[in-house]
Every structure is written in structure tokens, then in C-alpha cells.
Amino acid sequence: MKKIITVLFLFTIGLTNAQQAFKGKGDAKFNVGANFQDGGTGIQVSSDFGIGENLSYGFVASYLLGVNEIAGVSPEFHDRFDAKFRVNANLGSVINLDPKLDIYPGLNLGLKNFGGHVGLRYMFTEGFGLFSEAGFPIAKYEQNTTGFDHLNNQFTFNIGATFNM
């Protein structure tokens, strides 16, 4: 009986560690989700790579599928697409959250603006979890964002699945 309890205890600890939302240096995540914003909805894919105990970098690409026409004109590919490089401060372990949960504010430099984001990731298993992010521009490349320029220069909300790579 003592051996069974010991094996179950070790197995439980192994599962707890395996479900960490951010493991630090060497951690790699892939996210895919829905993008919601004013004037359009679309898809977002991103990746994050741990470079320190609480620091990661990554890439984000988004493409708007459903976009409202403006004055009868449909947006072109470059109006719908955006790509960004980003850096995150993974704070889950810093503020003593459940290891399966991570909160990560960060900054991003994209094709359309310099901005920030705040995200939340929760891992259900070793390889699968959910994420949610809110993004916002800090400095727009074009001061007067008229027409389709507004699409990638506004508050966005993203939600989807996250996977360990």
C-alpha cells in the first residue's frame, strides 16, 4: 500500500509540473485563435519562446476575414494582414499563481504600429490550454488612421487554443 501511495504521489507531482503555463528558458508555445475588433473579425496565430525565467519573445500574425466595406470599397490583403514581433513578461510565478496559469503583459513592434498587450494562458494538459489577449496601439505609424488603416490600429481581443511545441 505504501508503494502505491508513493507512486500515485509522484505521478500527481509529475502531472502538476507537466501542466505549467510557462516553464521559463526553453519553453515554446503556439497559439491559434479568433480576433475580434471594430470593423472586422479574423484569425490570429502566435508563438512564444522562453529566454529567461520570466521573459519570452515571439511573433504574431493576424488576418481579418470578415471586414466591413468602407464607401463600397473592399479591403485588400495588406489592409487585412498584420505581423508583429513581441516581448512578454511572464508573471505567473512572480505573483504566485497556480502553475497552470500565466499572466503576461508585453510590448510588440508590428507592420502597422508599436503597441502593447496583456494575455492570460491556462494549461489543461501538458500540451493543450486556452489563451486570451487584449492588444492596443501605443504609437501609430500614421497619425490619421482613416479608412482601412483603422483596422490594425485599435483595441483587439483574441481568444483561442495554446499548444506546447
C-alpha positions as a printed Julia matrix, in Angstrom:
165×3 Matrix{Float64}:
   0.0    0.0     0.0
   2.85   2.37    0.85
   4.41   1.8    -2.61
   1.09   2.5    -4.36
   0.63   5.78   -2.46
   4.22   6.79   -3.24
   3.77   6.03   -6.97
   0.46   7.95   -7.06
   2.07  10.89   -5.26
   4.99  11.01   -7.72
   2.61  10.66  -10.67
   0.47  13.55   -9.38
   3.53  15.79   -8.92
   4.66  14.88  -12.45
   1.29  15.92  -13.87
   1.33  19.19  -11.95
   4.75  20.15  -13.31
   3.85  18.99  -16.8
   0.94  21.44  -16.98
   2.89  24.61  -16.29
   1.72  27.57  -18.32
   5.25  28.98  -18.6
   8.36  26.96  -17.8
  11.0   29.64  -18.43
  14.0   29.34  -20.71
  13.4   26.83  -23.5
   9.61  26.89  -23.23
   7.81  27.2   -26.58
   4.12  27.82  -27.2
   1.96  28.07  -30.32
  -1.39  29.9   -30.18
  -4.22  29.97  -32.69
  -7.42  31.86  -32.11
 -10.12  34.28  -33.13
  -9.53  38.03  -33.42
 -12.38  40.42  -32.56
 -12.25  44.18  -33.18
 -14.23  47.09  -34.52
 -14.88  46.7   -38.25
 -13.77  43.09  -38.63
 -13.08  39.66  -37.21
 -10.39  37.22  -38.17
  -7.75  34.74  -37.07
  -4.53  35.2   -35.13
  -1.54  32.87  -34.82
   1.36  33.5   -32.49
   4.37  31.82  -30.95
   6.28  32.47  -27.73
   9.78  31.27  -26.83
  11.13  31.41  -23.28
  14.51  33.15  -22.97
  14.62  33.53  -19.19
  12.82  32.61  -16.0
  10.07  35.17  -16.67
  10.8   36.53  -20.15
   9.79  35.38  -23.61
   9.76  36.69  -27.16
   7.57  35.74  -30.07
   5.81  36.55  -33.29
   2.17  37.32  -34.09
   0.31  37.34  -37.4
  -3.32  38.22  -37.86
  -5.62  38.23  -40.86
  -9.09  39.74  -40.87
 -11.64  37.57  -42.67
 -14.86  39.47  -42.1
 -14.27  43.15  -42.8
 -16.89  45.82  -43.34
 -16.68  47.69  -46.63
 -15.99  51.41  -46.5
 -17.87  53.52  -49.06
 -18.45  50.4   -51.14
 -14.73  49.51  -51.26
 -13.47  46.14  -50.03
 -10.1   45.92  -48.22
  -7.07  44.44  -49.95
  -4.66  41.86  -48.49
  -2.32  44.47  -46.93
  -5.33  46.08  -45.2
  -6.32  42.77  -43.6
  -2.87  41.43  -42.63
  -0.59  42.44  -39.77
   2.6   40.87  -38.34
   4.42  41.74  -35.12
   7.48  40.88  -33.05
   6.75  40.82  -29.33
   8.33  40.51  -25.89
   6.42  39.23  -22.82
   6.97  39.39  -19.08
   5.53  36.09  -17.83
   4.32  36.9   -14.32
   2.52  33.74  -13.19
   5.36  32.51  -10.97
   6.26  36.03   -9.81
   2.82  36.66   -8.3
   2.45  33.04   -7.11
  -0.41  31.95   -9.37
  -1.34  28.33   -9.97
   1.46  26.89  -12.19
  -1.16  26.12  -14.87
  -1.96  29.85  -15.15
   0.2   32.64  -16.54
  -0.43  36.35  -16.99
   1.84  38.11  -19.46
   1.92  41.81  -20.3
   4.14  42.76  -23.19
   5.15  45.08  -25.99
   5.03  44.49  -29.72
   6.51  46.11  -32.81
   4.46  45.49  -35.93
   3.98  46.47  -39.53
   1.24  48.94  -38.57
   2.19  50.24  -35.08
   4.07  49.92  -31.83
   1.75  48.53  -29.18
   1.14  46.57  -26.06
  -0.83  43.54  -25.0
  -1.96  41.73  -21.88
  -2.54  37.99  -22.02
  -3.7   35.08  -19.92
  -2.85  31.44  -20.57
  -4.26  28.37  -18.79
  -2.95  24.86  -19.49
  -5.36  21.93  -19.06
  -2.85  19.25  -20.01
   0.86  19.15  -20.8
   0.22  20.09  -24.42
  -3.1   21.96  -24.53
  -4.61  25.06  -23.0
  -6.55  28.23  -23.68
  -5.34  31.8   -24.06
  -6.9   35.23  -24.2
  -5.22  38.51  -25.11
  -6.13  42.16  -25.38
  -3.97  44.33  -27.63
  -3.76  48.08  -28.05
  -1.67  50.57  -30.06
   0.71  52.89  -28.21
   2.2   54.71  -31.22
   0.62  54.54  -34.68
   2.81  54.94  -37.77
   0.1   57.08  -39.36
  -1.43  59.76  -37.1
  -4.67  59.98  -39.08
  -5.86  56.4   -39.37
  -8.65  56.74  -41.89
 -10.31  54.07  -43.95
  -8.78  50.64  -43.57
  -5.74  51.97  -41.63
  -8.01  51.89  -38.58
  -8.28  48.07  -38.76
  -4.81  47.36  -37.39
  -4.58  50.43  -35.14
  -7.17  49.79  -32.47
  -8.06  47.68  -29.43
  -8.27  43.96  -30.25
  -9.46  40.95  -28.3
  -8.18  37.44  -29.08
  -9.18  34.09  -27.66
  -8.17  30.58  -28.66
  -6.1   27.46  -28.05
  -2.48  27.21  -26.99
  -0.15  24.26  -27.56
   3.32  23.31  -26.32
   5.8   22.94  -29.17
